[in-house]
């Protein structure tokens, strides 16, 4: 049995903190330049962190026993939301109090990871309000939301954006159903706004199957795409090279160590370049992590509290 999609741990009745008024062109300094991480041969490892419950700093606590390189290369803040403003009838970017806390404390929650050489990206997820990545009413509306995303990356010194088209509940609040153009317009605008940042796709939902419109295919505008079903193997249906795909997906402590090892072994054996993990918490998970690092990198993982 596998877990279909991730479990969602939500904080109820949070005060709104929509960020439609982000200053254009605001930037954040990233502190000292990242020290080069020790060389590591093998796939890129990704760790999603549920920040309602856990610290982003957990991602930086795992190194390879052989060589000392970071186990994880990308840390994903899970998650901001795409909300719907019923007054303006527009999608807005929303942070709950826990995501906002991470961003406001970037100096202590994000920079330490970046200084280790770990990229930090922000995942954006639907929030049951009818707004999603696939139902913008116009190209301008998609571009406006893309600007909110790129402004956020600039303001907080992040390394990119991750798209997760779940829980939009298309049609709520009088919103439209998914259309063919929206996600193409959104991704195109976001890539134009931040040509050197990460854009990744959690390969699920209406947006993930709407990557081409009007002769434009945005597949190549993504840096990575991954399987959304933990404990399974599923090659994302997007035209990217194997080096940018993760057919394997595991929930740390939720996927058995033997299964995690099997998926890692298959990742290497079939030449894929990414390995996705979810729900890294604050416990010492070195046994769970070592199960896949032995196959990916030929080394156990070392945990430093």
C-alpha positions as CSV (number, residue, x, y, z in Angstrom):
1,X,0.0,0.0,0.0
2,X,1.3,3.5,-0.8
3,X,0.3,6.8,0.6
4,X,-1.6,8.7,-2.2
5,X,-0.1,12.2,-2.1
6,X,1.1,13.7,1.2
7,X,-0.8,14.0,4.4
8,X,-1.7,17.6,5.1
9,X,-1.3,19.1,8.6
10,X,-3.0,22.4,8.7
11,X,-3.3,25.2,11.2
12,X,-6.9,26.3,11.5
13,X,-8.2,29.9,11.5
14,X,-4.9,31.6,10.8
15,X,-4.9,35.3,10.4
16,X,-4.6,36.4,6.7
17,X,-1.3,37.5,5.5
18,X,-1.8,37.8,1.8
19,X,1.1,39.5,0.1
20,X,-0.4,41.3,-2.8
21,X,1.6,44.4,-1.8
22,X,5.1,43.1,-2.1
23,X,7.4,45.9,-3.2
24,X,8.4,45.6,-6.8
25,X,12.1,44.7,-7.2
26,X,12.7,44.2,-3.5
27,X,15.7,42.1,-2.8
28,X,17.2,40.3,0.1
29,X,20.9,39.8,0.8
30,X,21.9,36.2,1.2
31,X,24.7,36.8,3.7
32,X,28.1,35.3,3.3
33,X,28.7,33.4,0.1
34,X,28.0,29.7,0.3
35,X,31.0,27.6,1.2
36,X,31.5,24.9,-1.4
37,X,30.1,21.6,-0.2
38,X,32.4,18.6,-0.4
39,X,32.1,16.8,-3.7
40,X,29.2,14.4,-3.9
41,X,28.6,12.0,-6.9
42,X,25.1,10.9,-7.6
43,X,21.5,12.2,-7.9
44,X,20.1,15.4,-6.5
45,X,18.3,14.8,-3.2
46,X,15.2,16.8,-2.3
47,X,13.6,17.3,1.1
48,X,10.1,18.7,1.6
49,X,9.6,20.1,5.1
50,X,6.2,20.7,6.7
51,X,7.0,23.9,8.4
52,X,3.7,23.9,10.3
53,X,5.5,21.3,12.5
54,X,9.2,21.2,11.7
55,X,12.2,23.3,11.2
56,X,13.9,23.9,7.8
57,X,17.2,23.6,9.6
58,X,16.7,19.8,9.9
59,X,17.7,19.6,6.2
60,X,21.2,20.7,7.0
61,X,21.8,18.2,9.8
62,X,22.5,15.3,7.4
63,X,25.9,14.7,5.8
64,X,27.5,11.7,4.1
65,X,29.7,9.7,6.4
66,X,32.1,9.2,3.5
67,X,33.3,12.7,2.4
68,X,31.0,14.9,4.5
69,X,28.9,16.2,1.6
70,X,25.3,17.3,2.2
71,X,22.8,14.5,1.9
72,X,20.1,17.0,0.6
73,X,20.7,19.4,-2.2
74,X,17.3,21.1,-2.2
75,X,15.1,22.0,0.7
76,X,11.4,22.8,0.0
77,X,9.4,25.1,2.3
78,X,6.0,23.4,2.4
79,X,3.9,25.4,1.8
80,X,2.6,28.8,0.7
81,X,-0.9,28.9,-0.9
82,X,-2.6,30.3,-3.9
83,X,-5.7,32.0,-2.4
84,X,-8.7,33.8,-4.0
85,X,-9.6,37.3,-3.2
86,X,-13.4,37.5,-3.6
87,X,-13.3,41.3,-3.6
88,X,-10.8,41.7,-6.4
89,X,-11.7,38.3,-8.0
90,X,-8.0,37.6,-8.3
91,X,-5.5,34.9,-7.1
92,X,-3.2,36.0,-4.3
93,X,-0.2,34.5,-2.7
94,X,-0.8,33.7,0.9
95,X,1.5,32.6,3.8
96,X,0.2,31.0,6.9
97,X,1.8,32.1,10.2
98,X,4.4,29.3,10.1
99,X,5.5,29.9,6.5
100,X,5.6,33.7,7.3
101,X,7.8,32.9,10.3
102,X,10.3,31.1,8.2
103,X,10.5,33.8,5.7
104,X,10.6,36.6,8.2
105,X,13.5,34.8,9.9
106,X,15.4,34.0,6.7
107,X,18.7,34.9,8.4
108,X,18.4,32.0,10.8
109,X,16.1,29.6,8.9
110,X,17.2,29.9,5.3
111,X,20.6,31.4,5.1
112,X,22.3,28.6,7.1
113,X,21.2,26.1,4.6
114,X,22.2,28.2,1.6
115,X,25.6,28.8,3.2
116,X,26.1,25.0,3.3
117,X,25.3,24.9,-0.5
118,X,21.7,23.8,-0.1
119,X,19.1,25.5,-2.3
120,X,15.9,26.6,-0.6
121,X,12.7,26.8,-2.7
122,X,9.1,27.7,-1.8
123,X,6.3,25.3,-2.6
124,X,2.9,26.9,-3.5
125,X,-0.3,24.8,-3.0
126,X,-4.0,25.3,-3.6
127,X,-6.2,26.2,-0.6
128,X,-9.7,25.1,-1.4
129,X,-10.7,28.6,-2.5
130,X,-11.1,28.0,-6.3
131,X,-7.8,29.7,-7.3
132,X,-5.3,27.5,-9.0
133,X,-2.5,27.5,-11.5
134,X,-4.8,26.3,-14.3
135,X,-7.7,28.7,-14.2
136,X,-6.4,32.3,-14.6
137,X,-9.0,34.3,-16.6
138,X,-6.4,36.0,-18.7
139,X,-2.7,36.1,-19.6
140,X,-2.4,39.3,-17.6
141,X,-3.8,37.6,-14.5
142,X,-1.3,34.8,-14.8
143,X,1.5,37.3,-15.2
144,X,0.4,39.2,-12.2
145,X,0.5,36.1,-10.0
146,X,3.9,35.2,-11.5
147,X,5.1,38.6,-10.4
148,X,4.0,38.0,-6.8
149,X,6.0,34.7,-6.9
150,X,9.2,36.3,-8.3
151,X,8.9,39.2,-5.9
152,X,8.8,36.8,-3.0
153,X,11.9,34.9,-4.2
154,X,13.7,38.2,-4.5
155,X,12.5,39.7,-1.2
156,X,13.4,36.7,0.9
157,X,16.5,35.5,-1.0
158,X,15.0,32.2,-2.1
159,X,16.3,29.9,-4.8
160,X,13.0,29.2,-6.6
161,X,9.4,28.1,-6.7
162,X,7.8,24.7,-6.6
163,X,4.3,24.2,-8.1
164,X,1.9,21.8,-6.4
165,X,-1.6,21.8,-8.0
166,X,-3.6,20.2,-5.3
167,X,-6.6,21.4,-3.2
168,X,-7.4,24.3,-5.5
169,X,-11.1,23.1,-5.6
170,X,-11.6,24.7,-9.0
171,X,-15.1,26.2,-9.2
172,X,-15.3,27.4,-5.6
173,X,-16.2,31.1,-5.1
174,X,-17.5,31.3,-8.7
175,X,-14.1,30.5,-10.2
176,X,-13.7,28.7,-13.5
177,X,-12.6,25.2,-14.3
178,X,-9.0,24.6,-15.5
179,X,-8.2,25.9,-19.0
180,X,-5.5,25.1,-21.4
181,X,-3.6,28.4,-21.4
182,X,-3.2,29.4,-17.7
183,X,-0.2,27.3,-16.6
184,X,1.7,28.0,-19.8
185,X,1.2,31.7,-19.3
186,X,2.2,31.4,-15.6
187,X,5.3,29.4,-16.1
188,X,6.4,31.4,-19.1
189,X,6.1,34.7,-17.1
190,X,7.8,33.3,-14.0
191,X,10.8,32.0,-16.0
192,X,11.1,35.4,-17.7
193,X,11.1,37.1,-14.3
194,X,13.7,34.7,-12.8
195,X,15.8,33.1,-15.5
196,X,18.4,31.8,-13.1
197,X,16.2,30.4,-10.3
198,X,14.7,26.9,-9.8
199,X,11.2,26.2,-11.0
200,X,10.0,22.7,-10.1
201,X,6.9,20.6,-10.7
202,X,5.2,18.3,-8.2
203,X,3.6,16.3,-11.0
204,X,0.0,16.3,-10.1
205,X,-3.3,18.1,-10.8
206,X,-4.8,19.8,-13.8
207,X,-1.7,22.1,-14.3
208,X,0.7,19.2,-14.7
209,X,-1.2,17.9,-17.7
210,X,-1.5,21.4,-19.3
211,X,2.1,22.2,-20.3
212,X,1.5,23.2,-23.9
213,X,-0.7,25.9,-25.5
214,X,-0.6,28.0,-28.7
215,X,2.5,26.4,-29.9
216,X,4.4,27.0,-26.6
217,X,5.5,24.0,-24.5
218,X,6.9,25.0,-21.1
219,X,8.4,21.7,-20.2
220,X,11.9,22.9,-20.8
221,X,11.3,25.9,-18.5
222,X,11.3,23.5,-15.5
223,X,14.4,22.5,-13.7
224,X,12.9,19.5,-12.1
225,X,9.8,17.4,-11.9
226,X,8.9,14.6,-9.5
227,X,6.5,11.8,-8.7
228,X,3.9,12.9,-6.1
229,X,3.0,9.4,-4.8
230,X,5.2,8.3,-1.8
231,X,6.5,4.8,-1.8
232,X,6.0,4.4,-5.5
233,X,7.9,4.6,-8.8
234,X,6.3,6.8,-11.5
235,X,8.2,8.7,-14.2
236,X,6.8,12.2,-14.5
237,X,5.0,12.8,-17.8
238,X,7.1,15.8,-18.8
239,X,9.6,16.2,-21.6
240,X,12.7,16.7,-19.4
241,X,16.0,14.7,-19.4
242,X,16.4,11.9,-16.9
243,X,18.8,14.1,-15.0
244,X,15.9,16.4,-14.0
245,X,13.4,13.8,-13.1
246,X,12.5,11.9,-9.9
247,X,10.4,8.8,-10.5
248,X,11.1,7.8,-6.9
249,X,9.3,9.4,-4.0
250,X,9.5,8.4,-0.4
251,X,8.1,9.7,2.9
252,X,10.8,9.6,5.5
253,X,9.8,7.3,8.3
254,X,6.6,6.6,6.3
255,X,8.2,4.5,3.5
256,X,9.9,1.4,4.7
257,X,13.7,1.5,4.6
258,X,13.8,-1.5,2.3
259,X,11.4,0.2,-0.2
260,X,13.4,3.5,0.0
261,X,16.6,1.5,-0.8
262,X,14.9,-0.3,-3.7
263,X,13.7,3.0,-5.2
264,X,17.2,4.6,-4.7
265,X,18.8,1.6,-6.4
266,X,16.4,1.8,-9.3
267,X,17.1,5.6,-9.6
268,X,20.8,4.9,-10.1
269,X,20.3,1.8,-12.2
270,X,18.0,3.5,-14.6
271,X,20.0,6.7,-14.8
272,X,17.6,9.2,-13.2
273,X,19.1,12.3,-11.6
274,X,16.8,13.2,-8.7
275,X,15.5,11.5,-5.6
276,X,12.5,13.0,-3.7
277,X,11.8,12.8,0.0
278,X,9.0,14.3,2.1
279,X,8.3,15.1,5.7
280,X,11.7,15.4,7.2
281,X,11.1,16.0,10.9
282,X,13.3,16.9,13.9
283,X,14.1,13.4,15.0
284,X,17.3,11.5,14.2
285,X,16.3,9.8,10.9
286,X,19.8,8.7,10.0
287,X,18.7,5.1,9.7
288,X,15.9,6.0,7.3
289,X,18.1,8.4,5.3
290,X,21.0,5.9,5.2
291,X,18.8,3.4,3.6
292,X,18.7,5.5,0.4
293,X,22.1,7.3,0.7
294,X,23.9,3.9,0.6
295,X,22.3,3.3,-2.8
296,X,22.6,6.8,-4.2
297,X,26.0,7.8,-2.9
298,X,27.7,4.6,-1.4
299,X,27.7,6.1,2.1
300,X,25.7,6.1,5.3
301,X,24.2,9.4,6.5
302,X,25.5,11.1,9.6
303,X,23.1,13.2,11.7
304,X,24.3,16.2,13.7
305,X,21.8,17.5,16.2
